[in-house]
Amino acid sequence: MAPRIIGLVLTYNGERLLSRCLESLSFCEEVLVVDSLSTDATVAIAEAAGATVLPRRWEGPGPQFHYALEYIRAMQPPVDWVVSLDQDEFLTDILSANIRKAAADDHDSAGYWVPRSSFYFNRFMKHSGWYPDYLLRLFRPFRMEVKVSGAHYSFHPQGTTSKLVGDIIHYPYRSFHEHLEKINSYAQQGADDMRAKGRQGGVLCGVIHGAVRFFKLYVLKLGVLDGRAGFINAVHGAFYAFLKYVRLEEQGNWGPKP
């Protein structure tokens, strides 16, 4: 019997690339779109592609994935595999074929790690810590848990895993403006998370962490080989680290109290 494969995509105002994302999941028996009340054409695109849309207010990546996985785990007949993509990602043909083969042949693994190739500024990054960027995106729903740290989430398999050949293609930002908006959001969420854990910050701490992050991305991770894109990305990475640690010292809004 062929394995039951379900596609999963979390969305919010993702009309830009959602059609390509869902098209690359067309081999799945069903695709679930958990939408955080989008105001653009996201829902219409998903419904036109035949996806099942589950509207749910955004409460962070952890709650959204937990909701989606509980839904999948309750499906009958039971789901064998889940392929998870972000709304700005799609599978290459090679990876799609290898996912289908692995799902059909494998009766033991908890999941598979797949490489992701991301476009930044003027190129697909080959260094800078951006590639191969292995992610667990094919997994058994009953043998995986989601962990969240700040604005970031990760899948943790409960069992053995392997790697697949073929890339996820990723277009995370449309512009520097959008990248800085994400940095602002991620830095705030990271600062809130560290504050809740009792971590300390400040200007000096931010400068040190920013310098270390630049050195890591541009030198240790060979961002210098990614040309101008590698340098710009390293500067933005340093700024993100600086903001995160400086914001730990904020005590509410600035200025006089009303």
N, C-alpha and C positions, 0 to 999 in steps of 0.2 A: 504494500500500500504506500502511495506517495506521502511524504511528510506534509503536515499542515504548517504552512509558513504564513505569518502575519506581518505586514509592514506597519511601522509606527512612526508618526511624525508629530512633534509638538509645534504649534504654529501661533504666531501673532503678527498680523500685517505682513504676511510673507508672500504676497502675490508675485514678487519679482522673479523667483526661480521655482515656485511651487510646482508648476506644470512639469518641468524637467525632473524634479525630484520624484513626483508621483509616477511619471512615465517609467522611470528606472526601476520602480517597485511593481511594475505591472505583472510580473510573474508570481507575485504573492496571491494567495487565495483571497485575502481581504486586506485592505489598508485602513488603519485607524488614524484619524487626525484629531488630536486633542487640541482644540482651538481656544485661546485665551481671549475670547470676545473681540475678534478682529473687526476693524472698521473699514478695511479695504475689501478687495475682491477675493480674499483668501478662501472664505467658505464657499463661494460660488465656484471657484476653480476646483476645490476639493470635491464638491458634489458632482460637478461635470465629469470629473475623472473617475467617478464611481466609488469614492472613498466614503467610509462611515465617519461622520463628523460628530464629535462629542464636545459640546461647548462647556467650558469650565473657567471660572475666574482665575487669573494667574496668582499663585501663592508661592512661587519659587519653583525651581526645577525638581526638587525632591518631592513635594506634594503632587506635582503634575505627573511625574513618572510613577509614583506609588499608585495613584488613581488609575493610570493607564494599565499598569501591570495587574492590578486587582481585577480590572475589567477583562483582561486577556486570560487570566488564570481561571476565570469563571466561565469562559466560553466552552461550548460543547459542539462537536467532540473536542477533546483537549488539544491545545496548540502545541506543536512540537518545537517550532523555532520562531523567533522574532528578529526581524531586520529593522534596526532603528536608524533613522536619518534625521538630521536637522533640516529645517525648511530651506536653507541655502546650500544644500548638498545634493549630489546625485551620484549614482553608481556608474562606473565605466562598464562597457559590455563584457570585458574580461572578468571583472570582479563579479558581475551579475551571474555569469556562467559558473564561476567557481563557487559562489554561494549555493547555487542550486545543486551542484555536484556534491559539495560537502554535506548539505542537509540530507540528501538522498542516501549517501554512503555511510555517514557517521551515526553510530548508535550509542556512543559513550561520552563524547566531549560535552562540556558545559557551555562552550562558546568558542568563537574565533575572533582573533584580532586582525584588523584590516588597516592598511596604510591610507592616510589622507593627504592629498596634495592641495595646498591652499594658495590662492592667488592674492598677491598684495602689491598695490601700486602699479607696477608694470611687468610683473612676471610671476610665475609659479615658483614659490620659494623652495629651494633645495637644501638649505641649511638653516641657521638661525633658531634651531630647535623646532622648526615647523615641519620637517620631513625626515623620516617617513610618518611620524606622529601616529603610531599604532593605537587604535581604539577598538574596544570590544563592542562591535555593532551587530554581530550575529550570535544569538544566545538562546538558551532554553529558558523559558519564563519562570520555571519552578526552581531553577538553579542559579539565580542571579539576584543581587541586591544593589540598590542605588545608594551611594554616599555623596553628601554635599559638603563643600567647603566654600563659604562665601558665595560668589556668583557662579561657581563651577561645580559640575557634577561628574561622577564617574561610575561605571558599572564594575561590579566585583563578582566574578564567577565563583560558584561553589563546586569546584571540580577541575578536571584537566582542560587545557585550552591548546589551540594551535593557531598558526598564522595562515592567512590566505594571500594569494597574489592578485594584484589589480587594485586600483585606487578608488577611493571616494574623492570626487572633485568638489572643492569647497571654495565659494566666493563669499568670504565673511563680511567684507565692507565694500561699499560703493564709492567711498571718498574718505579723505583725511577727516573731514567734518564728522562723518559717521563713526570713524574709528575713535575719535576723541570723545564722542558721546558715550561710546561703550566703555572707554577708559574711566570716564567720570562715574558711570554707574557701577562698574566693577570695583573701583577704588573705594567707593562708599560702602558697598556690600562687604568688601574685604575688611575695611576698618571696623564696621559694625560687628562682624564675626570675631575679630581679634579682641575688640573691647569686651565682648561677652565672655571671652576666655581669660580676661584679666591681663592682656598683653599691654606693654608700654610702647609709646611712640615719641614723636617730637621731630624738630627740624633736623638735628644732627643725625638721628636715627634714619630719617627719610633720605638724607644726602648719602649716607653710607650704603643703605640698601639700594638706592637708585644707581650709585656708581657700580656696586657689585653686579646688579642686574644688567647694566650696559656691558660690562666686561664679559659676563657670561654669554649674553646673546651675540655680541659682535666678535668676540675673540674665541672663547672656548667652544661656542656652538657654530663658529665659522661664518657668522653673519657677514663678514667682510667679503665673502665669496658671492653673496647675493647682491652685490653692487649697491646702488643708491637705495634700493628697497630694503636691503639688509641694514644699512646705517639708519634710515628713518625709523624702521621698526625697533631697533635697539634704543634709539632716543625715546620713542614712545613708551617702550617697556620700562626705561629708567624713570620716566615721568609718572607712570602708573605706580611704581613702587614708592616713589617719593610722596605722592598724594596719599596713598594708603596709610603710611606711617605718620604723616603730618596730621591727618584728620583724626587720629586717635586722641589728640589734645583738644579737639573742639568740645566745647561745653554748650551745646545748643546754638541758636541763632546769634549772630553778631549784633552789636549795637544795644541801644536802650530797650528795656522791656516795656511793653505797653501798660 
